[in-house]
Structures are given as structure tokens and as C-alpha cells.
Amino acid sequence: MSNIAKKLLKPAFVGMLAASGLLLSGCGTGNGGSGMDSASSISSTASATTRSVTISGGAVKGVVQNGIVTAWEISEDSHGHWATSQQMGKAVRTNSRGQFQLPVLTKLNGWVVIELKADDRTTMVCDVTPSCDVNGGQVPFGQAFPLSSSFELSAAVDLSSTSPQVYLTPLSQLAVSLAQRSPEGLSGSNLQTAYSQVENWFGLNAGTLQLAPPDLTHLNSATTSTDAIQLAVTNAAFLALVNQSGWSSIEQVLQTASNQILQNGDLTTTSGSTSNAVTISQLEMETAVLAASLQSTTTDTLAQQSLAVTQSRASQLYVSAPTSSGSSTSSSSTTSSGTGSSSSTSSTTTTITNTGSSSSSSSSSSSTGSSVAADSALLQWQAPSTREDGTSLSMAELKGYEIDYGQDPSNLNQTMTINDAYTMSATIANLSSGQWYFAVKAIDTNGNISPMSSVVTKTI
């Protein structure tokens, strides 16, 4: 370690052990969004003449092929409640990339609802690595599988836009459900607020739900933003849940999530929820695991960097996700000094003191599916943003990381070096049976090495 104290890096690591069920995450929240453009129309109103409008967009969870897409008018009843009324034009199908063009004739100049349903021709591309659990079998990453007739997605779009575009995803489905439960129903103002609320829940920047989510199975040629990739990975997390025990299909996960929104107005576990409730905490954990594993599926440097950012954001959001009381995750605190280890599977914040510098992380017990071999550990961490003296630290100043591990927490005698600051996960394979301990250090471009992060553990 460098003896120049002011240059020592202050670690802010987030550790994840996939397959062991241990997720350690640093405190913090993601970027909230303010929702849709405030200049958008906030209700459906009739214009003087009928006009032709083509609504374009796509359906991605992963890519939904041959899905049946329809548009529905939103009308207000005598009690001031807005709801879908009649279908606009004919149905169209999504193409092999999940895209569609839906022409309609309308007098409306405001919001409409777009729905997608499945039949025996509809398929979905598996965008979960290494495979998706479908009807008790495994569908490889990038391969399509059939959907049942109960599969549905919905979204809302404002026809006052010159070229209205809409993307149907699990998150847009939640937004529509959230607006529906309001006494005013699907009014434009409620839809606008609901889209903003869902973006806030998942740490998405304002307007992200209106972006085109990329196909996660073909990121090599992607020219898309980090926000769009974060959107796609968050949506893929719903499918990743199916790989966990207790879930039978993506249809069941989506229906459960929508019902929770309609009943409770959020995705927190409440006393009235079933044991298989869908929670933001679960989805953020799956987002972090998936973002880490997807980095090895592409050679596109920008896509890898966006996935690393998504991984870091999701890890931070994991511990700040709402609890059943609607507040951030609360925890007790313990302290350990020296090079001892401390880990927990009960949402305990642990402070480790090392050579005068402290770092904090949080852990929680959860299953992470079968994406990691039984003799392997998937580690995840967050890049530090400050040095020990409090000065800021940019990613350009980081060279990489060092992972120390072993079977004695006081003697981590094996090392893995990562010479890429944007790589914030690693899998250590071929571990022998027994208890293993892991910690991470950051290395800057001058060779300064941070104090060791708190130690996490996995039993092989």
C-alpha cells in the first residue's frame, strides 16, 4: 500500500456472491426521474377533424415476436373516471425485432393505451444468461420460446406528438396499472405521474421509459445510451425471477406484479401480499447480477461500460429499495477492527475499520438462481468516487482492482487482478469445498492501492 496517505483511495465497494445468496451493497440511491415531458397533453380531447396517425414502437421483454398490438381510446365517464373504451383501427403484429407500425384514424389529440397480447404464433427471446427457465426446461440465451395466451403488456402514448412512439415493457405495464388504480383512472395527468413514479422506483432518469430498449442478446452493434441499457436490463430482471423457486412463468411474474400495483400501489411486501410477491429489491438484485453476467456476452466497449454502470446503480438501489412500511431499508450496525471479517444475511450494515479508513456495505440473503456454478463465486463491487482525504476520484484515474481471497479470513493468500476500471464484477471458479472469504481493493493509475473492502464469504 502506498505510504502517501492523501492518495489512498477510499473504497465504496458493493460485493455480491451469486449462487451463495449473499448480496452486499453500498448505501445510496439512483437517479430519480421527473417523468414525461410536462408539455405533453394531460387528457384525451377531440379535435375538429379525423386524422391519420401511425404509432410506432416495440415490445421488449426480451424481444416479443409476432405479438398482437392494438390501440385503445381513453374516454371519461360521467363520474370523471378515465378508462379504455373502443379499439382504434386494426391490430398489427410485431416483427422479428419486436417492432411495429400501427396506423389509426382518430379525432383524439391526447393519450391512448397500446396493448400487446400473445397467441400460438407469439414468441419471446431469452435475454437472461445463461438460460431461461421455461416450463421446467432451459432455453439458451438468445433463443426464442413460445408465450401463452395469458401474456400481456401495455403502455400509454400521447397522440399530440408529431411522431408518437411507444415501447411496451414490464415497466410500462406497471405504470399503466398504477394509473388505473387512481379514482381518475387513465387520465393523462395520472399516466404522466405514473410513468414518473415507476422511473423513480427503479432509479431511471426522467423519460427513460420512452426510450427504445435495446436487444440485450445483440449488444455488439448497439449504439444506445446507458439509460436505455439500464431500462432493458431492468425489464429482463422480470424474466430472471422465473429462474427462482416459486415462479412458473414470465406470465405469472407480470400478472403478480400488476396485481400488486392495482391492490397496493407499489411493489413492496405487505401483510396482504403472497409469499411470491414481486419486490423492487428482488428486481434490483436480479438487475445487478444480470448486468454483471451480460458484460461477457459483448465485445462492444461502450456497451460493457453501460452494463457496468447499470450493475453499480442496481447494487446501490438494492439496499435502498422500499420495505413493507414504505421506507428505505433500515438496519443495525456492528463494528470490527483490523483484518477480521464480518458478513450477514439479515440486512445488517457492517462497518470494517482498516488502517484508519472505514468503509460500509450492506448485505442481504437472497437466492440468485443457477447462473453461477456451485464451485464458483460471482463478486460485484462499486468503484470508489472519493479518495481517503475526501477529494473526488474519477473513473479515468482508476486502473483496476485486486481481488484477494482464501479460506482464512486473516490470510487471503490468493489474488486476481483486473486491469479495467469499468469491470466491477468477477467470477472465481474451481473453488474447493469449504468456507471461502473475498475482499476487493482499488488501484489508481499511479499505483496507489486502497484499503481492503469488508470481507464477504461463501460456503462451497
N, C-alpha and C positions, 0 to 999 in steps of 0.2 A: 504494500500500500504506500502511496506517496506520502512523504513527510511534510508536504506543504498543505497545512490544514485548510486554508481558504479555498483550495482547489478540489478538495474531496467532494464527491458527488453525494447528494442526499437521495437515498433510494426511496422510491414510491412504488414498490412492486406489488403486483397482484399475482398470486400463484394459483394455478388450477391443476388438480390431479384428476384427469378424466379416467373413468372406469373405477377409480377408488371411491368416488363420491365426495371428494373433498375439494371445495372451491374456496380459495382465499382471495378476497377482493379489496382493493383500496377504497377509502371513502371518497365520495364525490358524486356529482350529478352530471348528466349530459346536457347538451344544449337544448333548451326548450324552444318551441315554435309558437308563433303568434297566429298560425292558421292561414287561411286563404286570403287572397287579395281583398282588402276592405272595400275596394271599388266595385267588387262583384255584386250582382243583383242579389237581394236577400229574400226574394219571393218570386213565385211564378206569376207573371202578368200577361195578359193577352195583348198582342199587337194588332194593328189595324188590318193587316193582310196576311195570308198564308205565305210562308216562305220555305224554301228547300234548305235543309241543313244536313251536313254529313258529319256525324260524330265518329271520331277515330280514337283508337287506343289499343289496349291489350289486356290480357288476363295472364297473370304470372303468380303461380304458387306451386312448384315451378311452372314452367310454360304449360298453359292449358290449350291443347289442340282440339279442334272440332267442337269447341264449346258453343252452345246456343245462346246468342246475345240478343236481348230485346231492350227497348226503351219504353219508359212509362211516364205519363204525365203525372204531375203532383197538383192536386186540387185542394181547396179549402172548403170545409163543410160549414154549416150554419153555426157551429159551436167554436169556430176558429181553429179547428184541427186540420192539419195538412197531412194527406196520405196519397199513395199512388191510386190512380183512377183507371185510365184506359191505356192500352198499348198504343205506341206510336209507330206506325209503319210495320214492316215485316221483320222477322227475325233473320239474323245472319250468323254465320259460323266463324270462329277464329281459325286462322291458318296454322301452318306448322310451327310458326314462331309465336303463336298466341295473339296475333294482331287481328284487328277487324276494322272495317269501314261500314258504318251504319247510317244510311240515308233516311231522313224523315221529313215529312211535311208538317209544319206546325205553325200555330199562331202564338205560341208561347215565347216569351223572352225572359226566361229565368231558369230555375232548377228543374231537372228531370232525374229520375233514377234509372240506372243501367243495371240490368240483371244478367247473370250467366248461369245456365243450367246444363246438366250433363245428360247424355243418353248413351246408348250402346256403342256409339262412334267416338265418344269423348275420351281423351287420354291426358295424362299429366306426366311431365318429365321429372324424374327423380333428381332433385338438386341437393340432396343430403349425402355427405360422404361417410363411409364408403358405399353405403347402400341404403335403401328404404325398406322398411318392414311393411309388406303389403299382403294381406290375407294369409299371414303366417309364413310367407316366403320372403326372399330377399331380391329386390330389384336393384341392379347396379346403378351407380351414379351416372347420370346422363341418358339412361334408358327410360322409355315411356311405359306407363301402366294404365289400365282402364280405370275409370271412375264410375261410381254407382250413380243412379238417377237421383239420389238424395244430395249430391254435391251442388252447392250454390255459392255464388259470390255476388256482391252488389257494390255499387258505388254511386256517387252523385256528380253531376256536371252542370255547369251554368251555361245555358244556351245563348246568353248575351255575349259570350266570347265570339270573336270572329271565326276562329277555327277550333271549336270545342274538342278537347282531348280528355280522356278519362282512362284510368288504369284500375282494373278490378283485382284486388288483392285481399288477403285476410284482414289487413289493417283498414282498408276502405270498408269492408264488411262491418267491422266493429264500429266505425264512425257512423254508418247508416243506422245500425242498431241503437247506438247511443242517442241519436236524434229522434228515433222512433219513440223512445220511452218518455219523452217530454210531453207535457199536456198539449203543446202546439204541434207536436209531431214533426213531419218533414218540411218545416218551413225553411226558407233559405238561410235565415239567421241561425236556426238550430243546426243545420248542416254545416255551416261555416264554423260555428263554435265546436261542434263535434269533431270535425277534421283537426282543428287546432288542439283539442284535448288529447286525441289519440297521438298526435305528434309529440306532445309534451310527455305523455306516459312513457314513450319509447325513446326519448332523447333525440328526436329528429328535428332538424332545423325547419323553420317555417316554410310551408309549401312543398315539403318533401313528398307528401302523399300524392302530389300531382306530377311527380317525375316518372319517367319510364323506367321501371326496374329492369336491370339487365338480366340476361340468361346466365345464371351462375355456372352453368356447365360449359360455357364458351366465353370465358373472360379474356382469352389471349388477344382477341381483336377488339376488345371493348374500349370505346372512347367515351367513358362515362365518369360522372363525378363520384366522390367519396360518399356523398349523401345518398345517391342512387344505389350504390353498392350496399350501404348500410340498410337501406329500405329492403333490398332484395334478400339479404341475409336474415333480417328480422322476420320477413314473411316466411322464409324457408324454415325458421325455427318451429313454426306450427307443424310442419311435416316431420321435423326431427322428434317432436314429442311422441309421435306414433311409435318410435323405436323404444319408448319406455314402457314398462309394465303398466297394465291397466287401460291402455288405449288400443282400440281395434282398427281404426282407420282415420284418415285425414278428415273425412266427413264427420266423424264423431267429435274430433277436436274442435272443428269450426262450429258445429252446432252447439257444443257445450259453451264455447266462448261467447257466442252470440246470445245464448240464453242467459248467461251470467250478466251480460251487459243489460239486457232487457229487464232483468229482475233487480239487479243491484246497482247498475250504473257504473260499474268498474270491474276490474279483474283482480280483486283481492279475495282471499279466502275468508269467508264469513261463516257464521254459525249455521246459516241455511244452505251453504254450498255442499256439493257432493265431495266424496273423497278424491275424485278425479277432477277437481277444479283446475281450470287453466289460470295461471297467475303470471303477472309481469315478471316476477322473479324467475320462474321457470323458463320463460321465453328468453330473458336476457342471458341466462346461463347457457341455454342451447345456442343462442346467437354467438356468444363468445367462443364456445367450443367449435362451432361450425366455421366461424371466420378464421380460426387458427388452422383448421384442417384444410380449408379451401386454398390456403396460400401455396400448398404444394401441387395444386391442380393446374396452375397457370405459370407461364414464364414471363408474363407481362409485368414489368417492374411497377408501373403505376397502379395496376390492379392489386398487386401484392401489398403495396403501401396502403391503399384504401382498405384492404381487408385487415391489415394490422391496426389501423385507426379504429375500424369497426369493432375489432376484438377488444381494444382498450376501452372504448366507450361502453360497450356492453358489460364488461367486467366491473366498471365503476358503477353502472346503473344497477347491477345485480344486488348490491348491498343497500342501495337507496330506494329500492322498489317499495311501493306501499304495502303495509301489513294489513291485517284484518281490521285494524282500527283506523286505517286511512293515513297513518303517519309513516315516517321513514323508519327503517329497521332500527330498533333500539337494542342496546347490548350492554353487558357489564364489561369490566376491564381488569386484566391481570398484567403483572409485570414480571419479566425475567431478565436477569443481567448476564453479562458475559456472552459465551457462545452457546448457551443452553438452547433447547428448542421448546416451542410451545405451539400446540395446534388444538383445534376444537372442531367439533361437528355440531355445535349448538349455537351458531350465530354469535360467537364471542369475539370481541375485539381484543387483540393481543398486541401489547407493546413490547418490543425487544430492544434492549439498550446495548449498543456495541461501541466501544472506544469513544464514548462521549456523544454518539449520534444515535438518534432514535428514529424508528420507522414504524408505521402502523399498517395493519391489514386486518381483514375480517374473513372469517371462514363460515361455511355452512354445509351441512350434509345434504347431498342430493345425488341421485343417480345420473350418469351421463351416457348411458346407452352402451352399445357394443362397438363403438368406433375405435377403441383402443384395445390392443391385445392384453390379455391377463398378465403377461410378464413385462408390461410396459407402463410408463407414466408419462402423461401429457402435462407439461408445465406451461403456465402462462403468467406473464407479468406485465406491468405498466412501466414505460420509460419514465425516468425522473425528469422533472421540469425545473428543478432548482438545485443549486449546489449547497454544501453544508453551511456556507456563510450567508445563505438566503438569496444570492444573486441568481438570475434566471439562467436556464440552460436550454439551448435549442437542440433540435434533433441533429442539426449539422455538426454540432460539437461532440456528438456521441459516435464512437467507433463500433461498439457492440457490447456483448455481455459474456459473462463467465458463469457457468452453472457448476456448483460444487455439490457432490452427493456421495453418499456412502451409507454403511449400516451402523455407524456410530455417530450420533449427533454432535459429539465433540471432536470428531476426526473425519471430516468429509474429504476423503482422500482420493476421490475421482473427479475429473474435470472435463467439461465440454465447453469449447469456446465458439461463440457465434460472432462472426465479423460482419454484422449487418445491424445497424441501429433500428431498422424498421421491422426486423424479425423479433417478435415478442412472444414466441412460443417455441417449444421443442419437445420432441418425444424421445425419451430414453428407453431403449428396448433391451431385451435379453437379460432382464434382471433376475437374479436367483431368488429363491424363496426366502421370506423373512421380512423384517421391517427395514424400509429404506427412508433416508432423510435427504432433503433437497433445499438448496438456497441459491440465490442469484446475486451477482454483483454487476454493476455497470462500469464500462471502461470508456473514457473520453479519448479524443483524438491526440491528446498529449500523453496518454498512457496512465493517467490517474485512475485509480480503481476505488469504487465506492465501498463503504462498509457492507457487510453481508446482510441480505434481507432476512426477515424472520424465516425460520425453518419450517417446511411442510413435510408431511410424512405419508407414506403409503405402504400397506402390507401386501406383499406378493404371495 
